[in-house]
Amino acid sequence: MLPEQVAPDAPVANVLEDGALPVDSASLDDAAKAATVAATARLYGEPLLRMPNDLYIPPDALEIFLDAFEGPLDLLLYLIRKQNFNILDIPMAQVTLQYLVYVEQIRKSNLELAAEYLLMAAMLIEIKSRMLLPKRQDELIEDAGDPRAELVRRLLEYEQIKLAAVRLGTLPQEGRDFQRPSLHVEQSLTPTLPQVDPHDLQRAWLDVIRRAKLTQHHRIGRQELSVREHMSAILRTLQSQRFVEFGELFAGQESVPIVVVHFVALLELAKETLVEITQAEPFAPIYVRLAYSPA
């Protein structure tokens, strides 16, 4: 409406500078919502009210295929069980006709998928043809049996495998039917040292023997050695130090017999849980300390 056509009693505030009357914002929102609902699609977030004239949709842009059967045997078994046919006496004519109808539907949509089904259709037609041939009465020719025997065998085996797969599918599966519980266990703040491997103790002992042989004296004599005395000496050594390296316990020993008795004394102390033999990690030095006894 132009300014000169406005009624004289109309307020001036209702007329815009360009000569158009103002529009209520609520009506604009309603119109936008109505346009959005009536839109055919949305392009870059904007509603598309009508289809473009130059829009091209390829024939195979949207294809929906419901794969109801897992193969030719599955389809054939479905046709037989659906009509309650005796699987040991299959009416080949009816089953073949129904089978070909389904194959024709597959061939129109997907020729590659229909190839496997066409092979089974050819087998069904061959079996039906062999059944229509007259039987020869020549006694020298052995009876070939029922042409459907091989097909029946394959169908029965497939049905057994299919039922077994269904039973396996009903079993509870982790992640689908149940979850394994998990419990977080906090480790103690007290460091736990690994146990000494017997082979590491053996290597340390052989190293002590090697060093003892280097300082041995060739003297012939009889020497009485007490394991208890050496046990007391080891305990006195450990009382003054927190950790003692394994080789340092044998420092000052003069001969192999003394080293042997000293080692036996150490083993006796470990057996009686008076000392602890520890090692921080494999191949690390071995340390000996007094056993911890709670008050």
Disulfide bonds with the S-S distance in Angstrom:
none
